[in-house]
Amino acid sequence: MERYALELSIDLAERLALVPLLDASATAEEIAAARGFVSTFDPALRWLLARLAVAGLLVRDGERYRLATPLPTPALAPLRAEI
């Protein structure tokens, strides 16, 4: 289940077009403003960024996040087949 959550997080980051913002460095607030997310999405965005940071895909420096490495291609289909 943990691996599926990570793969889903990667997929979501790509679908929300977060990668260009994370190529440099950005706070959750800057990302939300740049993408026009409503404030009620803030907790979910923070969870997503923290999840990717725990997995070693993002580097966190205070409140700022940036890509540690290019995001891998999410492998959701094979995982769904296993469930």
MOQUICOR-V426682 format. One record per residue. RES is the residue in one small letter. PSI is psi in degrees with one decimal (none if undefined). NEAR is the number of other ideal C-beta (glycine too) atoms within 8 Angstrom. Layout:
# MOQUICOR-V426682
res:RES psi:PSI near:NEAR
res:RES psi:PSI near:NEAR
This chain:
# MOQUICOR-V426682
res:m psi:-36.5 near:4
res:e psi:-42.9 near:5
res:r psi:-39.3 near:7
res:y psi:-41.3 near:11
res:a psi:-39.8 near:9
res:l psi:-47.2 near:10
res:e psi:-39.9 near:12
res:l psi:-36.7 near:10
res:s psi:-42.0 near:12
res:i psi:-46.0 near:13
res:d psi:-44.1 near:10
res:l psi:-41.1 near:9
res:a psi:-39.2 near:13
res:e psi:-44.0 near:11
res:r psi:-32.7 near:6
res:l psi:2.2 near:7
res:a psi:45.4 near:8
res:l psi:-23.7 near:11
res:v psi:-47.0 near:10
res:p psi:-33.8 near:6
res:l psi:-28.6 near:12
res:l psi:-7.8 near:14
res:d psi:-35.5 near:7
res:a psi:-96.8 near:6
res:s psi:137.5 near:7
res:a psi:151.3 near:12
res:t psi:166.0 near:8
res:a psi:-38.5 near:12
res:e psi:-42.8 near:7
res:e psi:-40.0 near:9
res:i psi:-46.3 near:16
res:a psi:-43.6 near:12
res:a psi:-43.2 near:8
res:a psi:-32.4 near:8
res:r psi:-4.4 near:10
res:g psi:29.1 near:4
res:f psi:143.8 near:10
res:v psi:155.7 near:4
res:s psi:-26.6 near:6
res:t psi:-13.5 near:5
res:f psi:-10.2 near:9
res:d psi:-48.6 near:11
res:p psi:-39.1 near:7
res:a psi:-40.7 near:7
res:l psi:-43.3 near:12
res:r psi:-40.5 near:9
res:w psi:-45.4 near:8
res:l psi:-47.1 near:12
res:l psi:-42.9 near:13
res:a psi:-40.2 near:9
res:r psi:-44.1 near:11
res:l psi:-32.9 near:14
res:a psi:-43.2 near:12
res:v psi:-34.9 near:6
res:a psi:-4.6 near:8
res:g psi:10.2 near:7
res:l psi:-23.9 near:11
res:l psi:151.1 near:12
res:v psi:132.4 near:8
res:r psi:129.1 near:9
res:d psi:95.5 near:7
res:g psi:-118.8 near:4
res:e psi:-1.9 near:4
res:r psi:145.9 near:9
res:y psi:146.1 near:15
res:r psi:158.2 near:12
res:l psi:133.1 near:11
res:a psi:-27.3 near:7
res:t psi:155.6 near:6
res:p psi:140.7 near:4
res:l psi:135.7 near:11
res:p psi:160.8 near:7
res:t psi:126.1 near:4
res:p psi:140.5 near:9
res:a psi:63.1 near:8
res:l psi:-40.7 near:10
res:a psi:-48.8 near:6
res:p psi:-35.3 near:7
res:l psi:-39.1 near:11
res:r psi:-34.7 near:8
res:a psi:-29.3 near:6
res:e psi:-23.8 near:5
res:i psi:none near:5
